[in-house]
Amino acid sequence: MSMNSEGRVTRPETAAAASQAPATFTGNRALMLEEGLIFERDDYARTGVDLPDPPRGAGRLGGLERSRPIGLPGLTEPEAVRHYTRLSRQNYAIDLGLFPLGSCTMKHNPRLNEKMARLPGFADIHPLAPVDTVQGALAVIDELAQWLITLTGMHAVAMSPKAGAHGELCGLLAIRAAHDAAGSDRSVILVPESAHGTNPATAAFCGYKVENIPATADGRVDLAALTARLGPDVAGVMITNPNTCGLFERDMKRISDAVHEAGGYVYCDGANFNAIVGRVRPGDLGVDAMHINLHKTFSTPHGGGGPGSGPVVLSQALAPYAPLPFVARQADGGFKLVEEETAGEDHPGSFGRMTAFHGQMGMFTRALTYILSHGADGLRQVSEDAVLNANYVLRSLDDLLDAPFGDSGPCMHEALFSDEGLAQGFTTLDIAKGLIDEGFHPMTMYFPLVVHGAMLIEPTETESKAALDQFIGALRSVAGRARAGDEALKAAPALAPRRRLDETAAARKPVLVWKDEALPQAAE
């Protein structure tokens, strides 16, 4: 190792040196191991376990018996373990380094949370267990619910929604139920340009007509345009605050007041609650419904399709329409579940059921553990540190990367950049691919749509200054190459297990399953 002119430690192997490395017989590059598909390994007649042939009995499939071998690869146990271990080494994970995905809050998950969720009384619980045998689990759900109500300044909470978009649907169904109860036939939901993309999709799915509200030059909702559009056909507004430009909506209370005066309701997308938890209560801003991604704000597993959890807090106006089931504390201190059989006496205005059961028990346990281990002061520090880290990233890069809203005041949880200033022919995609060679997962690209070539970065509160400095240095290096027109960057990544894909062809003609026409297929 040596020091460069900036005093940074440099390592002997550069990208150019790596590309000149000799080819190997195995395709491996030292500890970067080449790995094919499991279907490409060994042959189909082998197996890792020897079992006697089963005795033949009378067929029970009515002539639908398989006519050919099953067509699955045969691997021994060591071969199978090595295959998946080698694949795991090609994954990027929060346990390996900083995850800069904007609006996704990919932060460290404390192992204490995992330990609590794996306690037998929680991990082994069954949703159909008699209520009197799961009082501890119901107590966890109730305590978490009380924390969420307190942190948001709201009146009630629906715990059963399974994720953010599911929570959006829950909130809109409550809004629709409230209008139906009042005999109001409203058909329009207003969605600002700076809202999350799932918002208009959810509104349309719920049967509403969606109309966009433009943003101002500083990246916030155009209050004048919003108020001008309000009328007797508007059921409500779906707003993201902090928004997807990483900015707090300063006019939130004025927006809420205007919508309420016009007879509508305010839905707030709470995906970015990590930026304001402990600092701002959405209920004080006039919000009527907001989902909370437990798998973001309260550090439960995120990504991979789940498991997620998206409880929805509700204002006093919408609380009577909350979905079933929900946990209720009884006079003796015990808990019961209010379901369809008792809803008539306990909750007659409910719009119905969101899920088969009661929500994600593992997520509830993790989230409550996170909350209790931080306390009220710790949760406040979470948002303060997340905002501090995002602003550190913003101001460490805005001399090299264009920050379209850099003059709009401090950002919140995420920093937003554009592709303006890159050399001719270079794009955000080139920077993202270059970051892979630097050992980082790319940031969120091309979102929000209001910024051309957007690069959205959310460092969260769990990253140290040293980790942030390393990421900033890597991004400065790649961005500098893109501004200088370094043609080698267009071939990035050069150091990853696979080169750059033809993403257009992959999107238009995806190959989603392995299929060899010469071999029997497992699905036959």
N, C-alpha and C positions, 0 to 999 in steps of 0.2 A: 504494500500500500504506500501511497505518497500523498502529499498535499498539493492541491492546485492553487492557482493565483488568488482564489477567493478564500483560501484556508479550509476548504472542504476536503474530507478524506476521499481519495479516489482508489478504485480497485483495478487490478491489472486488466481484467477482461472487459472490453467494451463490446457494444453491439456488433461493430465491424469485425472485431476479433472472433466473436462467436460465430458469425456467418462464414468465416474462413476455416472453422474447425473441420478436421477430417471426418468423412462419413464413417459410421460404425456398422459392423455386421448386423447388430441387433436392432439398429435404429435408435437405441438409447443414447442419451447424452449425459454420461455420468449418472447422477441421481435423478435426472429428468427422464423417466422411463416411458418408452413407447408402449402403448396399450391399444389393442384392437377391440372390436366388439366381442362380447362373450360368445356370440354365435359363430365367430370366426376362429375360436379356439378349439383345439382337439377335434374329435369326431363325435358323431351322433350315436354311436353304438356303445359308448363307454359310460360308466357310472362310477361314482365314488363309494358306493355301498353295494355289497353283494347280498342279495336276498334270494331265497329259493323261489322257483316259479310258483305262483299261487295256483291252488287247485281250481279247475274250471267248474263253474256252476251254471245253472240255467240263466240265460240272458234275461235282463229286465228292462232293456232299452227299446224294445219294440222295433227292432231292425235298424236302430240308429247307432249301432256299435261302430267304433273306429275301424276303418279298413286298412290303415297304414300305421306305421310307428308314429309316436307323438311328435317327433321332430325337434326335440330340445337338446341343447348341447350337453355332452357328458363331461363333467369335471370332477376331479377329486376334491376333497375338502381343502387341502392346501392351495390348489389351483384356483378355487373359487374365492378363497380369502385373499390371495395375492391379487387377483383381478380387481376386486372392489377396493382394496387398499391402494393399489396403483392409481385407480380412478380418483379416489379421494384426494390424492396428492396433487391432482390437477385442478381441484376446486379452490376458489377463493372463499374465505370465510371471515367472520368478525373475529374469530380466535386467531387469525393470522395477521390481520392488519386493519387499518381504517377503511370503512365502507362509506364512500362519499355520496351515496344516492340521495338526491334531494327529495324532500317531503316523505321519505320512507323511514327515517329515524332508526337506522340500523346500528343500534348501540349494544354495548356489552350486556349480556344477560348474567347477573350474579348467580353463582353456583348455589348460593343459599336458597334462591327461589326454586331451583330444580330439586334440591333436596327435600324441601317442604312439599312440593307437588308429588313427589314419589313416596310419601308416607302412605302406608297401606290403606289407612282410613279414607284417603282422598283418591289415590291411584286406582284402588280396586272397587270403588263405589259403582253401583249399578243404578241407572236412572229409574228403574221400576222398584227399587228397594222401598219397603214401607217407610213412611215419613218418620215414624217414631224411632227408626233405626239409623237415621241419617241427620239427626239434629245438629251435630257438629258441622257437617257440610253446609246445612242451611244457615247456620250461624255465620259461617265464612261469607256466604253470598250476601247475607243481610248487612254484615259489617262493611264489606266492600261497597255495597250500595250506598250506605250512609256516608262513606268517605267521598264517593263520586258526587253525591248530592251537595255535600259541604264544599268541595273544591270548586264546583261549578256554580254554586248559588242558585240551584234549581229546586223544584218541588218534589219530583219523583224520578225514578229511573227504571227503564226496562232492561233487564239483564240478559235476556235470551238471544238477541241478535248475535250472529256468529262472526261478523267482520264489518268493516267500514261501509261498504256498499249495501250490505244487509241492514245496517243501522240507518242508512239514508232512507231505504224503503220503509223501515219502521216509522221513522219520523214523518214521512210524507203520508203514510196511511193514517197516522194519528191526526194530521192536518186535514186530510180528506174526511175523516170521521167527524171532526169538529164542525166542519162546514156542513156536512150532511145533517148533523143534529140540529144545526141552526137553520136548516132549510135553504142554505146558500149554494147555488150551483155555479161554482167558479172553475174555470178551465185552464188557467194560465199560471205557469211558474216562471218567475224571472231569475235568470242565472247570469251573474257577471262574467266577463271574459276571464277574470283572474281566479275563477273557481276551479276546483278539481274536475277532471274530465268525467268522472263517474256521476257528477251531479245532474247534468242534463240527461244522461242516459237513464238514471233512476227516475227522474221526473217523467220522462217519456214512457218508461216501463209502467209507471203508475197511472198512465192514461192522461197525463197533462200535456198541453201544448207548451213548448219551451220557447222563450224569447230571450235573446242575449241583451245584456246591458254593457255598454262600452266602458273602457277604463280611461282614466285621465292620463296626462303625460307623465305623471309621477308614479304610475302603476297601480293606482287605487280605483275603487268604484266611483263612477261619475254620478254623484248624488243627484245632480240636476236631471240627468237623463232617467235615473231610476224613479224619482218622484213624478216626473212628467208622464211616465208610463203607468203608474198606479191607477187602478180603477176597479169597478165592480166585478170584472172578470178575473182579477188577479187573486189567486189563492194564497200566494206567498212568494218569498224569495229564498233561494239557496245561495248562501254566501260562505266563502272560505276565509277564515280569519284566525291567525295570520294567513295571507293569501299565497298563491303559488309563485308570486314574484318575491316572496320572502319578506313581505311588508305587512305591518299592522294596519288594519283599516281604521283610521282615525275617526271617521264619521259613523262608526258602527251604531252608536246610540241614536244618532239622528236618522239613520236608515231604519232602525227598528221602530222608532216613533212614527215615522212616515208610513211604514207598512201597516202598523197597527191601526193608525187613524183611518187608513183606507180599507180596514176590515180583513187584512191578510195576516199571515203568520211568518215568523222568521226561522228558517232552518240554517244552522251553522255547521259546516263541515269541520269536525273536530280532529281531523288527522294530524293537524299541526299543534295540538294542545301542549306538546312537549315544550313549546316555546314560551308558554304563558302560565303553565300550571303553578299554582301558589302565588301568582302575581296578579292575575285578572280572573274575575268570575264572569263567565259568559251571561249568566242570569242577570247580572247588573247592567249588561249592555242591551237588554231587551230580547235576548234569544229565547225562542219557544221550544226548540228541540235541537239537540246536538249529539252526534255519536262520538264516542271516545274509543279510539283504537287501543285497547289494553296492550296489544302486541306491539305498540310503538311507545306510547307515553310511559307505560309502567313495566317496560323491559321484560316482556314475555317473548317467546320465539316468534320470529317474523320471517316470512318468505316461504318458498316451496309450496305454496297453495294452502298453508295452514299449519297447525290450527291457529285460528284467530279468534278474536272476541271484540264485539262492537256495541257495548251497552249504550243506550240512548237516554240521556237526561231530558226531562220534560218540564215545562213551566206549569204553573198552577192551572192555566187555561187548557192545556193539553193532557194533564195527568189523568183525567177521567177516561181517556180513550186509549190508555196504554195497553199493550198486548198481554195476553196470558201465556204461560202461568207466571206468577210472581210469589216471592216469599213474604209472608206476613207474620209479624210477631204477635203472639197471643198474650192475654192478660197474665197467665202464669209464667211468662218468660220463655216459653217454648215457641216453636215455629210451625207454621202450616204452609201448604202450597195452595194458592187460590187458582183453581182451574175451572173448566167449563161447568162442572157440576155445581160449583158454589158461586160462580161469577154473578148470577142473577141477584144475589143478596149482597155480595161484597164489591162487585165491580161491573155494574150493568152496562156501562157505556163502552166497554172494550171493543176494539175493532176485530179481535180474534187472536189467533195463535200464529207466531212467527216460525217456530221450530217444533220438532216432535217432542222435545223435552225442555230442559231448563237452562241451557247454555253450556259454556265450556268450563267444566269444573277445574281442570288443570290450569286454565288461564286465570280463573278467579283466585286460586290459591297462590299462584306466582305473583299476581298483581297486588294482592293484599300483603304478601310478604315484603314486596318491594316498598309499598307505602309505609308499613310499620317500621321497616328497617331504616327508612329515611326520616320519617316524622315530618311534621308540617314545615319546619325550618329547612330540612334537607330537600324537600320537594321544591321549595322556593329557590334553593341554590341550584337545583337541576336546571331550571329554566334560565336562571341568570348565567350559568356557565355555558349552556347551549348557545345563547345569544352572543355571549362574549366570544366564543370560539368561531361562530359564523362571521362576526364582524372582523375578527383577526384574519380569517381567510380572505374576506372581501378586500380589506385594505392592504393585504400583502400581495395582491395580484392585480389590483385595478390600474396599476401603472403599465401593465403588460397586456392584460385582457380587458376588453371593453365591458364595463359594468353599466348597463343601460339605466339602472335606477340608483346608481351610486350616489347621486346628489339628492335623493329623495329622503334622506335621513338614514339613521342606522337600520340595518336589516334585522330580521328577527332570527329564526332558526337556520336559515339557509342563505347562501350567497348566489347571486344570479349573474352570469356572464353571457356574452354573445360572441359570434364569430367575426364581428367587424374588426378589421385591421389585419386579418390573416392574409398571407400572400395569395395571389391569384391562383385559383384551382385548389386551394386547401380548405378543408371543412372541419366542422366540429368532430366528425367521425374520425378524421386523421388524428386529432388530439386524443380522442378516447382510445384508439388503438395504440398510440404511443405510450399511454399510461399503463397499458398491459405489460409492455416491455419493462416499464419501471417497477413492476410488481404490485400495481394497484388495480382494483376493480374500477372501471370508468364511472364517472358521475352520471346523473340523469341527463340524457341528451334530447334536444329538440322539444323540450317541454319546460315552461309553458309555451303555448303556440303564439302568444303575443310577442315573443322575442325571437328574431331570426337566428337560427343556429344556436339555440339556447344551451347553456351548460349550467346545471343546477346542482349545487354542492351543499350538503348538510353534514357538518362534522359531528354533531351531537355534543353532549357534555362529557362523554366518557373518554375523550381523546386528550392526551397530555400535550403540552406545548411542543415537546420533542417530536411526537408523532405528527402533529400538525406541520411543524417546520419541515419534516421529511417529505410529506405530501406536497406542501407548497413548493419546495425546491424541485420536486419531480415535475409538477405541473408547469412551473416556470421554464424548466428546461425544454419540455415538449412544446409549450406555446411559443417559445423563442424560435424553435426549429420551424414551426408552422409559419411564423411571421417572416422568417428569413428565406422561406421557400426550399427547405431541405427535402429533396425528392425522395430520399431514403425513407422519410416518414410515411410516404404513401404506401409503402410495402409493409408497414408495421401491422401486427406484431411480428417481429423476427425471432423472438426468444420464447414464444409460447409453444405449447405442444402442437397447436394447429395454426396455420397461417390465416390471413384474412379471408372471410367467406365472400362469395357473390351473394350479397344480402337480398338483392332484387329477385334473383332466381330462387333463393331459399324461401322467400315469402310467397312467390307465385307458384312454385312447384315444390312444395315441401315433401321430403321423404321422412316419414315419421316412424316407420317400423322397418326392421330388418326383414328382407324377404329374398330367399334364394329359390328360384323356380325349379332348380334341380333337386331340391330337398322337400320332404313332406313338411307341411305347416302345422304348427301346434293347434291352430284354431279349427282345423278340419274335423 
